[in-house]
Amino acid sequence: MNRPVTRRLQSNISDSTDLSVDQCIEKAREKLLFKEFDECIQLCETGITEAHMKADNVSGQKNLETLCILAIQAYAELNQWQQVMPFVQKVFGSVEDCPYKVMHLCILLHSKIKEYTQCHVLSGIWLKHPGNVGSEGYIDIVDVCIQHMLVPQGKVTLIPRYLESCPGVTSTQQQDLINYYSTLHASKHDESKSVKFKDASQETDVKESCNNEKAEKHKIQTDHRLVTFAKTLVSRMKLYSLDTILKVAALTVCLYLLTFQGHNGDTSSNFSRLASIGRNLIKALKSLLWPRSSS
């Protein structure tokens, strides 16, 4: 059982024989819009057959170009890019004789699938043909080759040599293109370096922030453990003499000093803080164990 698309295609094939070139173009555009790509190609082929009969005038050549471009787009949508160049050669007889807009589209298609060798071959044939030198779109083909063939491969340094191989490019045009792509390449290089430096700085900031958070958290935990330890001592030493308690307090301060030094590695810079903690701790012990009697 045939697919519905095939039945519609067969129906349109039989109907398309009575269509004019303009009607084929209109319907082919409609089929391309609605993603009926097989039918679009069939209508293009029918229109091309009719257009070949009037190819000796400007209107006939324009119609051939339009139909060929529509068919190339349909082949690309079907992922049948390998059918494109045989189709183009069938329409125009040879690669070098096809219009620049058709060549432009063929280069874009092959560069999209990274067929850079094919791009180089096609552009070389077209650009070196005497009939195309100085024609409309010549510089456009040169530019699209640089942009979509050399630049993606990282071959910016080969642009001057490539331009020298194109007989239709003047020295002024060569210099303009070299300057443009050199500036563009330098700009992208600087932007890439800036992004890498920014990413590295952000990564460093994140690491430092994480380390600071860990150190602060550990310091808080240490202070909490020491305060808890001091409270425990107070609760258990009410029967001891003041001298003994002061010695224990001094021992506690020393313990804190050793602990704090082990984590920060710098005792002298925190001595005032430690001395203050020691004094406050002794004062607290005195007030708890020997409160003043109310008069």
C-alpha positions as CSV (number, residue, x, y, z in Angstrom):
1,M,0.0,0.0,0.0
2,N,1.5,3.4,-1.1
3,R,1.9,6.2,1.4
4,P,-0.6,9.2,1.1
5,V,2.3,11.4,0.1
6,T,3.1,9.2,-2.9
7,R,-0.5,9.4,-4.1
8,R,-0.5,13.1,-3.8
9,L,2.8,13.3,-5.7
10,Q,1.5,11.1,-8.5
11,S,-1.6,13.2,-8.7
12,N,0.4,16.4,-9.0
13,I,2.8,14.9,-11.5
14,S,-0.1,14.3,-13.9
15,D,-1.6,17.7,-13.3
16,S,1.7,19.6,-13.5
17,T,2.2,18.8,-17.2
18,D,-0.4,21.5,-18.1
19,L,1.1,24.2,-15.8
20,S,3.0,27.2,-17.1
21,V,6.5,28.1,-15.8
22,D,5.1,30.8,-13.5
23,Q,2.5,28.4,-12.1
24,C,5.2,25.8,-11.4
25,I,7.2,28.3,-9.5
26,E,4.2,29.4,-7.5
27,K,3.1,25.9,-6.6
28,A,6.7,24.8,-5.9
29,R,7.0,27.6,-3.4
30,E,3.7,26.5,-1.8
31,K,4.9,22.9,-1.6
32,L,8.2,24.0,0.0
33,L,6.3,26.1,2.5
34,F,4.2,23.2,3.6
35,K,7.2,20.8,3.7
36,E,6.0,18.7,0.7
37,F,9.5,18.5,-0.6
38,D,9.2,15.6,-3.1
39,E,6.3,17.4,-4.9
40,C,8.3,20.6,-4.8
41,I,11.2,19.0,-6.7
42,Q,8.8,17.4,-9.2
43,L,7.2,20.8,-9.9
44,C,10.6,22.4,-10.3
45,E,11.6,19.8,-12.8
46,T,8.5,20.3,-14.8
47,G,8.9,24.1,-14.8
48,I,12.6,23.7,-15.8
49,T,11.6,21.7,-18.8
50,E,9.2,24.5,-19.9
51,A,11.8,27.2,-19.0
52,H,14.4,25.6,-21.2
53,M,12.3,26.3,-24.2
54,K,12.5,30.0,-23.4
55,A,16.0,30.1,-22.0
56,D,17.2,32.4,-24.7
57,N,15.7,35.4,-23.0
58,V,16.3,37.1,-19.7
59,S,13.0,36.0,-18.3
60,G,13.7,32.3,-19.1
61,Q,17.1,32.4,-17.4
62,K,15.6,34.0,-14.4
63,N,12.9,31.3,-14.1
64,L,15.6,28.6,-14.4
65,E,17.5,30.2,-11.6
66,T,14.4,30.5,-9.4
67,L,13.3,26.9,-10.0
68,C,16.8,25.5,-9.4
69,I,17.1,27.4,-6.0
70,L,13.7,26.0,-4.9
71,A,14.8,22.5,-5.8
72,I,18.1,22.8,-4.0
73,Q,16.2,24.0,-0.8
74,A,13.9,20.9,-1.1
75,Y,16.9,18.6,-1.5
76,A,18.5,20.1,1.5
77,E,15.4,19.6,3.6
78,L,15.3,16.0,2.5
79,N,19.0,15.7,3.5
80,Q,19.7,14.6,-0.1
81,W,22.5,17.1,-0.5
82,Q,24.5,14.7,-2.7
83,Q,21.8,15.1,-5.4
84,V,22.3,18.9,-5.6
85,M,25.3,19.2,-7.9
86,P,24.0,16.6,-10.5
87,F,20.7,18.5,-10.5
88,V,22.5,21.8,-11.1
89,Q,24.6,20.4,-13.9
90,K,21.5,18.9,-15.5
91,V,19.8,22.3,-15.4
92,F,22.7,24.5,-16.6
93,G,25.0,22.1,-18.3
94,S,28.1,22.7,-16.2
95,V,29.1,24.2,-12.8
96,E,30.8,27.2,-14.3
97,D,27.7,28.3,-16.2
98,C,25.3,28.4,-13.3
99,P,24.2,31.8,-11.9
100,Y,26.1,33.1,-8.9
101,K,23.0,32.8,-6.6
102,V,22.9,29.1,-7.3
103,M,26.6,28.7,-6.7
104,H,26.3,30.7,-3.5
105,L,23.6,28.3,-2.2
106,C,25.6,25.3,-3.2
107,I,28.6,26.5,-1.3
108,L,26.5,27.3,1.8
109,L,24.9,23.8,1.6
110,H,28.2,22.0,1.4
111,S,29.9,24.1,4.1
112,K,27.0,23.4,6.5
113,I,27.7,19.7,6.3
114,K,31.5,20.5,6.5
115,E,32.3,19.3,2.9
116,Y,35.0,21.9,2.6
117,T,36.9,20.1,-0.1
118,Q,33.8,20.1,-2.3
119,C,33.3,23.8,-1.5
120,H,36.9,24.5,-2.7
121,V,36.5,22.5,-5.9
122,L,33.1,24.1,-6.8
123,S,34.3,27.7,-6.0
124,G,37.6,27.2,-7.9
125,I,35.8,26.0,-11.0
126,W,33.3,28.9,-11.0
127,L,35.7,31.7,-10.0
128,K,38.4,30.8,-12.6
129,H,35.9,30.5,-15.5
130,P,36.6,33.5,-17.8
131,G,32.8,34.1,-18.2
132,N,32.4,34.7,-14.5
133,V,35.4,37.0,-14.0
134,G,34.0,40.5,-13.4
135,S,30.4,39.3,-13.4
136,E,27.7,40.2,-10.9
137,G,28.2,38.3,-7.6
138,Y,31.9,37.4,-8.2
139,I,33.1,39.1,-5.0
140,D,30.1,37.7,-3.2
141,I,31.2,34.2,-4.0
142,V,34.8,35.0,-2.9
143,D,33.5,36.4,0.4
144,V,31.2,33.5,1.1
145,C,34.0,31.0,0.5
146,I,36.3,32.8,2.9
147,Q,33.6,33.1,5.5
148,H,32.2,29.6,5.3
149,M,35.2,27.6,4.1
150,L,38.5,29.1,5.4
151,V,37.4,30.8,8.6
152,P,35.6,27.7,10.1
153,Q,38.8,25.7,9.4
154,G,41.0,28.2,11.2
155,K,42.8,29.1,7.9
156,V,42.6,32.9,8.2
157,T,46.3,33.2,7.3
158,L,45.6,31.6,3.9
159,I,43.2,34.3,2.9
160,P,45.8,36.4,1.0
161,R,47.0,33.4,-1.0
162,Y,43.4,32.4,-1.7
163,L,42.5,35.9,-3.0
164,E,45.6,35.9,-5.3
165,S,44.2,32.7,-6.9
166,C,40.9,34.5,-7.8
167,P,41.5,36.4,-11.1
168,G,38.4,38.6,-10.7
169,V,39.5,40.2,-7.5
170,T,41.3,43.6,-7.8
171,S,44.2,44.6,-5.5
172,T,42.0,47.1,-3.7
173,Q,39.3,44.4,-3.1
174,Q,42.0,42.0,-1.9
175,Q,43.3,44.5,0.7
176,D,39.8,45.3,1.9
177,L,38.9,41.7,2.5
178,I,42.3,41.0,4.1
179,N,41.9,44.0,6.5
180,Y,38.3,43.0,7.3
181,Y,39.0,39.4,8.2
182,S,42.2,40.2,10.0
183,T,40.3,42.7,12.2
184,L,37.5,40.3,12.7
185,H,39.9,37.5,13.7
186,A,41.8,39.7,16.1
187,S,38.5,40.8,17.7
188,K,37.3,37.2,18.2
189,H,40.7,36.2,19.6
190,D,40.7,39.0,22.1
191,E,37.1,38.2,23.1
192,S,38.0,34.6,23.6
193,K,40.9,35.5,25.8
194,S,38.6,37.8,27.8
195,V,36.1,35.1,28.3
196,K,38.7,32.6,29.5
197,F,40.2,35.1,31.9
198,K,36.8,36.0,33.3
199,D,35.9,32.3,33.8
200,A,39.3,31.7,35.5
201,S,38.7,34.8,37.8
202,Q,35.2,33.6,38.7
203,E,36.5,30.1,39.5
204,T,39.2,31.6,41.7
205,D,36.6,33.8,43.5
206,V,34.3,30.9,44.1
207,K,37.2,28.8,45.5
208,E,38.3,31.6,47.8
209,S,34.7,32.2,49.0
210,C,34.2,28.5,49.8
211,N,37.5,28.4,51.7
212,N,36.6,31.5,53.7
213,E,33.2,30.0,54.5
214,K,34.8,26.8,55.7
215,A,37.4,28.6,57.8
216,E,34.7,30.9,59.4
217,K,32.4,27.9,60.1
218,H,35.3,26.0,61.7
219,K,36.2,29.0,63.9
220,I,32.6,29.3,65.1
221,Q,32.5,25.6,65.9
222,T,35.8,25.9,67.8
223,D,34.6,28.9,69.9
224,H,31.4,27.1,70.7
225,R,33.2,24.0,71.9
226,L,35.5,26.2,74.1
227,V,32.6,28.1,75.6
228,T,30.8,24.9,76.4
229,F,34.0,23.5,78.0
230,A,34.3,26.7,80.2
231,K,30.7,26.4,81.3
232,T,31.3,22.8,82.3
233,L,34.3,23.8,84.4
234,V,32.3,26.5,86.2
235,S,29.6,24.0,87.1
236,R,32.1,21.6,88.5
237,M,34.5,23.8,90.3
238,K,32.5,25.8,92.8
239,L,34.2,24.1,95.7
240,Y,37.7,24.9,94.6
241,S,39.8,27.9,95.6
242,L,40.2,31.1,93.6
243,D,43.8,30.4,92.9
244,T,42.9,27.0,91.4
245,I,40.1,28.5,89.3
246,L,42.4,31.2,88.0
247,K,44.9,28.6,87.0
248,V,42.2,26.6,85.2
249,A,41.1,29.8,83.4
250,A,44.6,30.5,82.3
251,L,44.9,26.9,81.1
252,T,41.6,27.4,79.1
253,V,43.0,30.5,77.4
254,C,46.2,28.7,76.6
255,L,44.1,25.8,75.1
256,Y,42.2,28.3,73.0
257,L,45.5,29.9,71.9
258,L,46.9,26.6,70.8
259,T,43.7,25.6,69.0
260,F,43.4,28.9,67.3
261,Q,47.1,29.0,66.3
262,G,46.7,25.5,64.8
263,H,44.0,26.7,62.4
264,N,45.2,30.2,61.5
265,G,49.0,29.8,61.9
266,D,49.4,33.3,63.3
267,T,49.2,33.9,67.1
268,S,50.7,37.3,67.4
269,S,48.1,39.0,65.2
270,N,45.3,37.6,67.3
271,F,46.9,38.1,70.8
272,S,44.8,41.1,71.8
273,R,41.7,39.1,70.9
274,L,42.8,36.1,73.0
275,A,43.8,38.3,76.0
276,S,40.4,39.9,76.0
277,I,38.7,36.5,75.9
278,G,40.9,35.4,78.8
279,R,40.1,38.5,80.9
280,N,36.4,38.1,80.2
281,L,36.5,34.5,81.1
282,I,38.2,35.1,84.5
283,K,35.7,37.9,85.3
284,A,32.8,35.6,84.4
285,L,34.2,32.9,86.7
286,K,34.6,35.3,89.6
287,S,31.1,36.7,89.3
288,L,29.6,33.2,89.1
289,L,31.5,31.7,92.0
290,W,31.9,34.7,94.3
291,P,28.9,37.0,93.7
292,R,28.9,40.2,95.8
293,S,26.5,40.0,98.6
294,S,23.7,42.5,98.4
295,S,23.8,45.2,101.2
